């Protein structure tokens, strides 16, 4: 795993987020399509976290006791909060809930996912850059 590959995966996740957000803005609700897109996003996030999380924790551990410890710890805490928000969202919104309350789903989706793009980009950039800096991960393959 290298920084370049993680960045590509992160871009795929962000594209899927943008697609789902766009669906919530359509004049004609599409709960079935949104449910399918949400499932696709879940798969992308799960795959990305399976590859990225070990590096995130290794980076935080390597930074302990050094000048980057505070930055790594803050980024780790922010990512944990993101995961909690994501899990809460997924708990509330399965296919039947999306169909039953499209307006609320659309509002909550935008409220969570619009700022999430920036937060993911920021937090992971910090941790992955630090991983490269600490020699835990190569920048390219």
C-alpha positions in Angstrom: 0.0 0.0 0.0 1.3 3.4 -0.9 0.1 7.0 -0.7 -0.8 7.1 -4.3 -3.1 4.1 -4.1 -4.8 5.4 -1.0 -5.4 8.7 -2.7 -7.0 6.9 -5.7 -9.3 5.0 -3.3 -10.1 8.2 -1.5 -11.0 9.8 -4.8 -13.4 6.9 -5.6 -15.1 7.3 -2.3 -15.4 11.1 -2.8 -16.9 10.5 -6.3 -19.5 8.1 -4.8 -20.3 10.7 -2.1 -20.8 13.4 -4.8 -23.0 11.1 -6.8 -25.3 10.4 -3.8 -25.4 14.1 -2.9 -26.4 14.9 -6.5 -29.2 12.3 -6.2 -30.6 14.1 -3.2 -30.9 17.3 -5.2 -32.8 15.8 -8.1 -36.3 17.1 -8.6 -37.7 13.6 -8.9 -36.8 11.5 -5.8 -35.2 8.1 -6.6 -35.1 6.2 -3.3 -34.2 2.9 -5.0 -31.3 4.5 -6.9 -30.1 6.3 -3.8 -30.3 3.0 -1.8 -28.1 1.3 -4.5 -25.7 4.2 -4.5 -25.5 4.2 -0.7 -24.7 0.4 -0.8 -22.0 1.1 -3.4 -20.6 3.8 -1.2 -20.6 1.5 1.9 -18.6 -1.1 -0.1 -16.0 1.5 -1.2 -15.7 2.9 2.4 -15.4 -0.6 3.9 -12.6 -1.5 1.3 -10.8 1.7 1.9 -10.9 1.5 5.6 -9.7 -2.1 5.5 -6.5 -0.9 3.7 -6.1 2.5 5.3 -6.9 2.0 9.0 -3.8 -0.2 9.7 -1.6 2.6 8.3 -3.5 5.2 10.3 -3.0 3.4 13.6 0.6 2.6 12.7 1.3 6.2 11.9 -0.3 7.4 15.2 1.8 4.8 17.1 5.0 5.9 15.3 4.3 9.5 16.1 3.9 8.9 19.9 6.6 10.8 21.8 7.7 12.8 18.8 7.0 16.3 17.6 4.1 15.0 15.4 2.3 13.2 18.3 -0.4 15.9 18.8 -1.2 16.2 15.1 -1.5 12.4 14.7 -3.6 12.1 17.8 -6.0 14.9 16.8 -6.4 13.4 13.3 -7.0 10.0 14.8 -9.7 11.4 17.1 -11.3 13.3 14.2 -11.4 10.1 12.1 -13.0 8.2 15.0 -15.7 10.8 15.2 -16.3 10.6 11.4 -16.7 6.8 11.7 -19.2 7.3 14.5 -21.3 9.7 12.5 -21.1 7.4 9.5 -22.3 4.4 11.5 -25.1 6.4 13.0 -26.2 7.5 9.6 -26.1 3.9 8.2 -28.1 2.6 11.1 -30.9 5.1 10.4 -31.0 4.8 6.6 -31.7 1.4 5.0 -33.7 1.1 1.8 -37.1 1.0 3.5 -36.3 4.1 5.6 -35.1 6.0 2.5 -38.3 5.1 0.7 -40.5 6.0 3.7 -38.9 9.5 4.3 -37.1 10.7 1.2 -37.0 14.4 2.3 -35.4 13.7 5.6 -33.0 11.2 4.0 -32.0 13.9 1.4 -31.5 16.5 4.1 -29.4 14.3 6.4 -27.4 12.9 3.5 -26.4 16.4 2.4 -25.8 17.5 6.0 -23.4 14.6 6.7 -21.8 14.0 3.3 -21.1 17.6 2.0 -18.7 18.5 4.9 -17.5 14.9 5.0 -15.6 15.2 1.7 -13.5 18.1 3.1 -13.0 16.4 6.4 -11.9 13.1 4.8 -9.5 14.9 2.5 -8.0 16.9 5.3 -7.6 14.2 8.0 -6.3 11.5 5.7 -3.9 13.9 4.0 -2.4 14.7 7.3 -2.1 11.1 8.5 -0.9 9.7 5.1 1.6 12.5 4.6 2.9 11.8 8.1 3.1 8.1 7.3 5.3 8.9 4.3 7.4 11.3 6.4 7.9 8.7 9.1 8.9 6.1 6.5 5.9 3.8 7.2 4.6 4.0 3.6 6.1 4.8 0.2 4.7 7.8 -1.7 4.4 5.8 -4.9 4.4 2.1 -5.9 
